[in-house]
Amino acid sequence: MKRTLLFVLLDDFADWEAAYLAPALRGGVLPGHEGSYDTCYAAPGGRPVRSIGGMTVHPDRDLSTLPDACAGVILVGGMGWQRPEAEEVMTLVREAHARGLLVGAICNACAFLAAHGELNDIRHTGNTVEMLQAWGGNRYTGAARYEERQAVRDGSTVTANGSACLEFTRECLRALEADAPEAIEASYRFNKEGFYKE
């Protein structure tokens, strides 16, 4: 049985931020490679959510528990991470951390983790350190560990800014050992550069 990655979606989630990662996990990092993981989508109350681009997603589950055989939690960024319903997500994040599972956060989801003190003791990135400080206030004491990079992996945590969906994908795939390192890098290069260089 394949292990499952749980993708957390809130209203006004960023369509593009999991657009490379989920298919690579489920369908294979490269064409002809078998997918290594299953994917599952969760939202507050298990209710449908709508993306920034207007796509409606009917999730598989609510935010009450991690799925069986869970391999990690992916917090998809967007504009909903300061709303009250986002608070439900912390139970999943803390359980994933306690079990040593992957926790991936991109864009405003990084600021959400900063606001809960989850980035204080690890190397991390986000949209800007100033944004993490603004959202986190005195709960965020990790500014010295902030790195101005597209994506950062420290242990089982991956963080990325909102323009870094490909780098985020690469670091999550590496953390999960979803395929051989060469295949993961080849997938990244192809998606970054395309068939023809500009």
C-alpha positions as CSV (number, residue, x, y, z in Angstrom):
1,M,0.0,0.0,0.0
2,K,1.3,3.4,-1.0
3,R,1.7,6.1,1.7
4,T,-0.4,9.2,1.4
5,L,0.5,12.9,1.2
6,L,-2.2,15.1,2.6
7,F,-2.6,18.5,0.8
8,V,-4.3,21.2,2.9
9,L,-6.4,23.7,1.0
10,L,-8.1,26.8,2.3
11,D,-10.4,29.1,0.5
12,D,-8.4,31.4,-1.9
13,F,-5.6,28.8,-2.2
14,A,-3.0,29.3,-4.8
15,D,-3.8,27.0,-7.7
16,W,-0.2,26.7,-8.9
17,E,1.6,26.0,-5.7
18,A,0.9,22.2,-5.7
19,A,0.4,21.9,-9.4
20,Y,3.8,20.1,-10.0
21,L,4.1,18.2,-6.7
22,A,0.9,16.3,-6.6
23,P,1.1,14.8,-10.1
24,A,4.8,13.9,-9.5
25,L,3.9,12.0,-6.4
26,R,0.8,10.2,-7.8
27,G,1.7,9.9,-11.4
28,G,5.5,9.6,-11.4
29,V,8.4,12.1,-11.3
30,L,9.1,11.4,-15.0
31,P,7.0,9.9,-17.8
32,G,7.2,6.2,-17.6
33,H,8.1,6.2,-13.9
34,E,5.5,4.9,-11.5
35,G,4.1,7.2,-8.8
36,S,5.4,6.5,-5.3
37,Y,2.6,8.0,-3.2
38,D,-1.1,8.6,-3.1
39,T,-2.5,12.1,-2.6
40,C,-5.4,13.2,-0.5
41,Y,-7.0,16.7,-0.1
42,A,-8.4,18.2,3.1
43,A,-10.2,21.4,3.9
44,P,-11.9,22.9,6.9
45,G,-15.0,20.9,7.7
46,G,-14.5,18.9,4.6
47,R,-16.3,21.6,2.6
48,P,-15.5,22.6,-0.9
49,V,-13.0,25.4,-1.3
50,R,-12.3,27.8,-4.2
51,S,-8.9,28.8,-5.5
52,I,-7.6,32.2,-6.3
53,G,-8.2,31.3,-10.0
54,G,-11.8,30.2,-9.4
55,M,-11.3,26.4,-9.3
56,T,-13.6,24.6,-6.8
57,V,-12.2,21.6,-5.1
58,H,-14.4,19.1,-3.2
59,P,-11.9,17.7,-0.7
60,D,-11.6,14.1,0.4
61,R,-11.7,14.8,4.1
62,D,-11.8,17.4,6.9
63,L,-8.8,18.5,9.0
64,S,-9.5,16.4,12.1
65,T,-6.9,13.6,11.5
66,L,-4.1,12.6,9.3
67,P,-5.0,9.8,6.8
68,D,-3.8,6.2,7.4
69,A,-0.3,5.5,6.2
70,C,0.4,9.3,6.0
71,A,3.8,10.4,4.7
72,G,3.4,14.1,5.3
73,V,1.3,17.3,5.1
74,I,1.5,19.9,2.4
75,L,0.2,23.4,3.3
76,V,-0.7,25.0,0.0
77,G,-0.4,28.8,0.2
78,G,-2.9,31.4,-0.7
79,M,-4.9,34.1,1.0
80,G,-6.7,32.2,3.7
81,W,-3.9,31.6,6.2
82,Q,-4.9,34.4,8.6
83,R,-8.5,33.4,8.8
84,P,-9.9,31.6,11.9
85,E,-10.4,28.3,10.1
86,A,-6.7,28.0,9.4
87,E,-6.1,27.3,13.1
88,E,-7.5,23.8,12.7
89,V,-4.4,22.9,10.6
90,M,-2.0,23.2,13.6
91,T,-3.2,19.9,15.1
92,L,-2.2,18.1,11.9
93,V,1.1,20.0,11.7
94,R,2.0,19.1,15.3
95,E,1.1,15.5,14.8
96,A,3.1,15.3,11.6
97,H,6.1,16.8,13.4
98,A,5.8,14.5,16.3
99,R,5.8,11.5,14.0
100,G,8.7,12.8,11.9
101,L,6.6,13.2,8.8
102,L,7.2,15.7,6.1
103,V,5.7,19.1,6.6
104,G,5.8,21.3,3.5
105,A,4.7,24.9,3.5
106,I,4.7,27.4,0.7
107,C,3.9,31.1,0.4
108,N,1.6,32.4,3.2
109,A,1.6,29.0,4.8
110,C,5.2,29.7,5.9
111,A,4.0,32.9,7.6
112,F,1.3,30.8,9.3
113,L,3.9,28.4,10.7
114,A,6.0,31.4,11.8
115,A,3.0,32.8,13.7
116,H,2.8,29.5,15.6
117,G,6.5,29.3,16.4
118,E,7.1,26.3,14.2
119,L,10.1,27.8,12.3
120,N,12.1,29.2,15.3
121,D,14.6,26.3,15.5
122,I,15.1,25.3,11.9
123,R,16.5,26.8,8.7
124,H,13.6,28.1,6.6
125,T,12.4,30.6,4.0
126,G,9.2,32.3,3.0
127,N,8.0,35.3,1.0
128,T,10.2,37.6,3.1
129,V,11.6,37.6,6.6
130,E,9.8,40.9,7.3
131,M,6.5,39.1,6.5
132,L,7.2,36.3,8.9
133,Q,8.1,38.8,11.6
134,A,4.9,40.8,10.9
135,W,2.7,37.7,11.1
136,G,4.6,36.0,13.9
137,G,5.2,38.9,16.2
138,N,6.9,37.8,19.4
139,R,6.1,34.1,18.6
140,Y,8.5,34.2,15.7
141,T,12.1,34.2,17.0
142,G,13.7,32.5,14.0
143,A,14.8,35.4,11.9
144,A,18.5,34.4,12.2
145,R,17.7,31.1,10.6
146,Y,15.8,32.7,7.6
147,E,17.5,32.1,4.3
148,E,16.9,34.2,1.1
149,R,16.4,31.1,-1.1
150,Q,13.5,29.9,-3.2
151,A,13.1,26.7,-1.1
152,V,14.8,25.4,2.1
153,R,14.7,21.9,3.5
154,D,15.7,21.3,7.1
155,G,15.1,17.8,8.4
156,S,11.5,16.9,7.6
157,T,10.3,20.5,7.0
158,V,10.3,22.2,3.6
159,T,9.5,25.9,3.2
160,A,9.3,28.0,0.0
161,N,8.1,31.4,-1.2
162,G,5.1,31.8,-3.5
163,S,7.2,32.0,-6.7
164,A,9.0,28.8,-6.0
165,C,6.5,26.0,-6.8
166,L,9.2,24.1,-8.8
167,E,11.9,24.4,-6.1
168,F,9.3,23.4,-3.5
169,T,8.4,20.4,-5.5
170,R,12.0,19.4,-5.9
171,E,12.8,19.6,-2.2
172,C,9.6,17.7,-1.2
173,L,10.4,15.0,-3.7
174,R,13.9,14.7,-2.4
175,A,12.7,14.6,1.2
176,L,10.3,11.8,0.4
177,E,12.8,10.0,-1.9
178,A,10.0,9.8,-4.4
179,D,12.5,8.7,-7.2
180,A,16.2,8.6,-7.8
181,P,17.9,12.0,-7.3
182,E,18.8,12.1,-11.0
183,A,15.2,11.7,-12.0
184,I,14.0,14.4,-9.6
185,E,16.6,16.8,-10.9
186,A,15.7,16.0,-14.5
187,S,12.1,16.7,-13.8
188,Y,12.9,20.0,-12.2
189,R,15.2,21.0,-15.1
190,F,12.6,20.1,-17.7
191,N,9.8,22.0,-16.0
192,K,12.0,25.0,-15.3
193,E,13.6,25.2,-18.8
194,G,11.1,23.5,-21.1
195,F,11.8,22.0,-24.5
196,Y,13.5,25.2,-25.7
197,K,15.5,27.8,-23.7
198,E,14.3,31.4,-24.2
